Amino acid sequence: MISIGTSEAGRLSATRHAARAARTRAGRAAALAALLACARTSAAETAAAPAVPAAPAAPEAAAPVAPAGWRAPAELKVGITPNYPPLAFERDGKIVGVEPDLAEALGKQLGSKLVLVPLAWEDLPDALAAHEVDVVMSGVSVTERRKRTAAFTRPYLTVGQMVLVRTEDLARLGAPDALDRTGVRVGVQRLTTGAAYARTELPKATIVEFGSADSGIEALREKRIDAFVHDAPTVWRLTGRFDSDPSRALAGLYRPLTKEELAWAVRKDEAGTLGAALDAALEKMRSDGTLEQVLDRWITVRKVAIGPPELAPSAPAR
């Protein structure tokens, strides 16, 4: 069973702000850095072929098992930022997408009521640390830095950073090295893995930061930047049925720039209990087809570039 804790979110917001006043500045910075980043990532380019959405291949390690005698609580609070279609977004007043559907499936397996607690992205780390939510399910990429302060389940989806350009610029910017040139303006969302990639791998380009993916995409349409780097779900959203672009003014370069695994975050001291139970439930969803069905339902466009391996590597195995 799943519900949306609207009033709960308001109460937690007030509690969170009061708690923050007592925390040290260093503590807040460490918590924020731990989980902050988006996971929240055209014929003229290359031929592109649709591919069936799939989950990451099951790891070869032994299947996870929840601890003997441990029982999931009657209610689990799920921290989620619903501004990230198709993973989590609002439609007709309801939070929908990949993460809410997986949360509902988890609730059935664990015998718990899962309450979605909508929060701003930057509030998720503090909410988890303060026990205001029990698990974060919001398209979070697993990174070494985040693993210092949170535990992650096994990944349920592999994505990567991709590039959006204007269709009219495909000939100019379609080559793999075209972005790393003087004078090319590359947009990124602030404090994301896409921003980190651009700063490291595109030293010659001019990097322009935005507060959200939507503001970066708007800048691309208005020709204030030449390209926008973000993760695959953003490209799927613009090239699929989410925020569809009838004019085809934007095109995706379907060469993953990075490989990132999306997973759910829990507190480190609950990795062996709640974390193990979530892993066991995920493994069951993987084996009985539930995970694949959810991904098929929401990720209607998945493309890999076709071409020489050195120019257009395939998307990572799901």
Buried (B, 14 or more C-beta within 10 A) or exposed (E): EBEBBEEBBEEBBEEBEEBBEEEEEEEBEBBBBBBBBBBBBBEEBBEBEEBEBBBBEEEEEEEBEBEEEEEBEEBBBBBBBBBBBBBBBBEEEEBBBBBBBBBBBBBBBBEBBBBBBBBEBEBBBBBBBBEBBBBBBBBBBBBEEBEEBBBBBBBBBBBBBBBBBBBEBBEEBBEBEBBBBEEBBBBBBBBBBBBBBBBEBBEEBBBBBBEBBEBBBBBBBEEEBBBBBBBBBBBBBBBBEBEEBEEEEBBBBBBBBBBBBBBBBBBBEBBEBBBBBBBBBBBBBBEEEBBBBBBBEBBBBBBBBEBEEEEBBBBBEB
